Amino acid sequence: MECSELKRIRKALGLTQKDFSDELGIQQSNYSKYERGAASIPPYIEKSIQFYIEAKGVVELIEKVERLETDKLHLTNEIKKIDQDIEESKDRSSHNPGSSALGIEGAKG
């Protein structure tokens, strides 16, 4: 288990380092070292963490959050593309006053 994953799990649980270390039955100072990567996570602590997150259903929560973050990124990119298209359309319209944004020439009477 990576230290960044440990922090992500704790944050997903909505716990402070102190709260999570209490749940795991370890000192907060030791937990902090694991999360920062200053010390290796002992196998028994890793097993305790796995048991805890499985019991809390956090795995599903983390996966859902990751999917939502991915969806948000895709939507943000789509919005940027639409904004660019709108700006390009406005630029074309301002350079060709006789045509609409869709490139259709105005009716002449």
C-alpha positions as CSV (number, residue, x, y, z in Angstrom):
1,M,0.0,0.0,0.0
2,E,1.3,3.4,-1.0
3,C,1.4,6.3,1.3
4,S,-0.8,8.4,-1.1
5,E,-3.3,5.6,-1.1
6,L,-3.4,5.6,2.7
7,K,-4.1,9.3,2.8
8,R,-6.8,8.9,0.1
9,I,-8.5,6.2,2.1
10,R,-8.4,8.2,5.3
11,K,-9.8,11.3,3.5
12,A,-12.6,9.2,1.9
13,L,-13.5,8.0,5.4
14,G,-13.7,11.6,6.5
15,L,-11.3,10.9,9.4
16,T,-8.4,12.9,10.8
17,Q,-5.0,11.1,11.3
18,K,-5.8,10.9,15.0
19,D,-9.2,9.4,14.4
20,F,-7.9,6.8,11.9
21,S,-4.9,5.9,14.1
22,D,-7.3,5.4,17.0
23,E,-9.5,3.1,14.9
24,L,-6.4,1.1,13.9
25,G,-5.1,1.0,17.5
26,I,-1.8,2.8,16.7
27,Q,-0.2,6.0,17.8
28,Q,-1.0,9.0,15.6
29,S,2.7,9.8,15.3
30,N,3.4,6.4,13.7
31,Y,0.4,6.7,11.4
32,S,1.6,10.1,10.3
33,K,5.0,8.6,9.3
34,Y,3.2,5.9,7.2
35,E,1.1,8.4,5.4
36,R,4.0,10.7,4.7
37,G,6.2,7.7,3.5
38,A,8.7,8.4,6.3
39,A,8.2,4.8,7.5
40,S,7.1,1.6,5.9
41,I,3.7,0.3,6.8
42,P,4.0,-2.9,8.7
43,P,2.1,-5.9,7.2
44,Y,-0.2,-6.2,10.3
45,I,-1.1,-2.5,10.0
46,E,-1.8,-2.9,6.3
47,K,-4.1,-5.9,7.0
48,S,-5.9,-3.9,9.7
49,I,-6.4,-1.1,7.2
50,Q,-7.7,-3.5,4.6
51,F,-10.1,-5.0,7.0
52,Y,-11.3,-1.6,8.2
53,I,-12.0,-0.2,4.7
54,E,-13.7,-3.4,3.6
55,A,-15.9,-3.3,6.7
56,K,-16.8,0.3,6.0
57,G,-17.5,-0.2,2.3
58,V,-14.9,2.4,1.4
59,V,-13.6,0.6,-1.7
60,E,-16.9,1.2,-3.4
61,L,-17.0,4.8,-2.2
62,I,-13.5,5.4,-3.6
63,E,-14.3,3.9,-6.9
64,K,-17.5,6.1,-7.1
65,V,-15.5,9.2,-6.3
66,E,-12.9,8.3,-8.9
67,R,-15.6,7.8,-11.6
68,L,-17.2,11.1,-10.6
69,E,-13.8,12.9,-10.9
70,T,-13.3,11.3,-14.3
71,D,-16.7,12.4,-15.4
72,K,-16.1,15.9,-14.2
73,L,-12.9,16.1,-16.1
74,H,-14.6,14.9,-19.3
75,L,-17.4,17.4,-18.9
76,T,-15.0,20.2,-18.2
77,N,-13.2,19.4,-21.4
78,E,-16.4,19.3,-23.3
79,I,-17.4,22.7,-22.0
80,K,-14.1,24.1,-23.0
81,K,-14.6,22.8,-26.6
82,I,-18.1,24.3,-26.7
83,D,-16.8,27.6,-25.5
84,Q,-14.1,27.6,-28.2
85,D,-16.6,26.7,-30.8
86,I,-18.8,29.6,-29.7
87,E,-15.9,32.1,-29.8
88,E,-14.8,30.9,-33.2
89,S,-18.4,31.2,-34.5
90,K,-18.5,34.8,-33.1
91,D,-15.2,35.6,-34.8
92,R,-16.5,34.3,-38.1
93,S,-19.7,36.2,-37.8
94,S,-17.9,39.5,-37.1
95,H,-15.6,39.0,-40.1
96,N,-18.5,38.1,-42.4
97,P,-21.5,40.3,-41.5
98,G,-23.6,38.9,-44.3
99,S,-23.4,35.4,-43.0
100,S,-24.8,33.8,-39.9
101,A,-22.9,31.8,-37.3
102,L,-23.8,28.7,-39.2
103,G,-22.2,30.0,-42.4
104,I,-25.5,30.6,-44.2
105,E,-25.6,33.8,-46.2
106,G,-28.2,36.3,-45.3
107,A,-31.3,36.6,-47.5
108,K,-31.1,39.3,-50.1
109,G,-34.3,41.0,-51.1
